[in-house]
């Protein structure tokens, strides 16, 4: 994959915790592909071995948190490639969800598709007032394939999750807060202050106790990746999906 389109995964360690940062090329939104998912997996494995008190997932962009798959991944998707792609995303996002420390997605701008699924794998989601969130996969004839269906339903309830996914609706920060999709809306440009206030609230707590609470709250994910991989393959094999994806890619080329 050309480096001019690839988002890099950076890590920043400091006394207040660890930041996992999606860093796209200038002027481009953060996206996910096989290579940077591998980078994220290795980083998360390291964090499991030496967990900090807090992990913040964010992007080096004011306009975008993450918009999901890199367009080249979409263009190369086949019935044979979709299964490994789904399983690979599950492996990474499950590692994030299972970190034995507090995790926060700091969402500024757009969190769409796999980008929102990434945020949903965190314990908490803080959204800038400018944020827009959604799972628009059904517009292309796909399903959210990295556990986002179940995690969204756990957050906002099955009925509301169906509504958002069936309609492919994108919601603003205030609407997301009302739904329970995000846990806090920060004033425009006020993300750092929100995060600092939250860091300070963690000081009296016991990290081991918080890790134990996460274990108690964890829900079984047995078989979800297999089912999503099978359904995703069925989506890719449909002519309607191929047509919708081709139209989407053609619009991207001409824009």
Buried (B, 14 or more C-beta within 10 A) or exposed (E): EEEEBBBBBEBEEEEBBBBBBBBBBEEBBBBBBBBBBBBBBEBBEEBBEEBBBBBBBBBBBEEBBBBBBBBBBBBEBEEEBBBEBBBBBBBBBBBBBBBBBBBBBBBBBBBBBBBBBBBBBBBBBBBBBBBBBBBBBBEBBBBBBBBBBBBBBEBBEEEBBEEBBEEBEBBBBEBBBEBEBBBBBBEEEBBEEBBEEBBEEBEEEEBEEBBEEBEEEEEEBEEBBEEBBEBBBEBBEEEEBBEBBEEBBEEEEEE
